[in-house]
Amino acid sequence: MSQEKVDRYKEQKANRKEIIEKEKRRKKLGRVGMWAALVVVVAGLAASIGISARNSHQRYLDSLPDYNRTSVVISDYTGVTATEADTVEQ
């Protein structure tokens, strides 16, 4: 039993540099993954806030009266002028 422990210790000591490098690499990948996840979450929140604000602004613009619709004004004006001409002639 103790010989197995000694052999395992010697193996760990011989490969200590590689083991430490693997641990550092694993920690670094973990940090990079966490930052990437954080960036994705923040970008998603920012996009949802931006889309919500845009939709709200668009609803506001749609609720304003539209004074640039000349087709309605022209058709109403022609109807008015036609009835005035008819009444003047009679």
Phi and psi in degrees as a GROMACS rama.xvg file:
@    title "Ramachandran Plot"
@    xaxis  label "Phi"
@    yaxis  label "Psi"
@TYPE xy
-68.7623  -29.6572  SER-2
-66.3417  -36.4347  GLN-3
-63.668  -40.7643  GLU-4
-63.4051  -42.4848  LYS-5
-64.1321  -43.7862  VAL-6
-64.1758  -41.6034  ASP-7
-64.3102  -42.2008  ARG-8
-61.4873  -43.6021  TYR-9
-64.5122  -38.8668  LYS-10
-66.2071  -42.7452  GLU-11
-64.4841  -39.9813  GLN-12
-66.1788  -38.2307  LYS-13
-68.5841  -34.3292  ALA-14
-104.404  17.6886  ASN-15
-58.6155  -42.6023  ARG-16
-60.6096  -46.9492  LYS-17
-65.2451  -39.7146  GLU-18
-64.3244  -43.1991  ILE-19
-64.3484  -41.6346  ILE-20
-62.7029  -41.2999  GLU-21
-63.4886  -41.7555  LYS-22
-64.2805  -42.5311  GLU-23
-62.7015  -42.9711  LYS-24
-62.6721  -42.1869  ARG-25
-64.2019  -42.8079  ARG-26
-63.9771  -42.0119  LYS-27
-64.3379  -42.8552  LYS-28
-63.9389  -36.9573  LEU-29
-62.9601  -44.2547  GLY-30
-63.9787  -44.2784  ARG-31
-62.7229  -41.6117  VAL-32
-63.2756  -41.6183  GLY-33
-65.5067  -41.902  MET-34
-64.6419  -40.6581  TRP-35
-62.187  -43.6425  ALA-36
-63.3316  -40.4629  ALA-37
-63.6465  -42.1614  LEU-38
-62.8514  -42.2036  VAL-39
-63.903  -42.5871  VAL-40
-65.2352  -45.6363  VAL-41
-64.5115  -41.1872  VAL-42
-64.1922  -39.5818  ALA-43
-63.7271  -42.8812  GLY-44
-63.8946  -44.1347  LEU-45
-63.4707  -40.7182  ALA-46
-64.8845  -42.3669  ALA-47
-66.5041  -38.6185  SER-48
-65.4668  -42.6715  ILE-49
-63.7183  -43.2622  GLY-50
-66.3471  -41.0021  ILE-51
-62.729  -43.7971  SER-52
-64.5438  -40.6263  ALA-53
-64.4379  -44.6579  ARG-54
-63.0322  -40.6979  ASN-55
-62.3343  -44.5084  SER-56
-64.4796  -39.4766  HIS-57
-65.1423  -40.265  GLN-58
-62.6938  -39.1493  ARG-59
-63.0732  -46.1484  TYR-60
-64.0627  -37.2658  LEU-61
-68.6948  -26.7455  ASP-62
-79.5973  -16.8058  SER-63
-72.0818  147.931  LEU-64
-66.8255  146.865  PRO-65
-105.293  105.329  ASP-66
-92.0754  2.28619  TYR-67
-96.8576  9.5109  ASN-68
-87.1307  91.3408  ARG-69
-76.6024  -24.7621  THR-70
-63.0526  -38.8553  SER-71
-68.9667  -41.8964  VAL-72
-66.2148  -43.8959  VAL-73
-64.7112  -44.2083  ILE-74
-65.7669  -37.4065  SER-75
-67.3281  -39.5785  ASP-76
-67.3201  -39.4682  TYR-77
-66.9168  -35.2511  THR-78
-65.7214  -38.0884  GLY-79
-68.0384  -44.4733  VAL-80
-68.055  -34.2968  THR-81
-66.6815  -42.8954  ALA-82
-70.246  -33.7739  THR-83
-67.5414  -39.1388  GLU-84
-66.9564  -38.2452  ALA-85
-66.3016  -41.177  ASP-86
-71.8178  -31.1609  THR-87
-71.7001  -39.1881  VAL-88
-71.0426  -30.5187  GLU-89
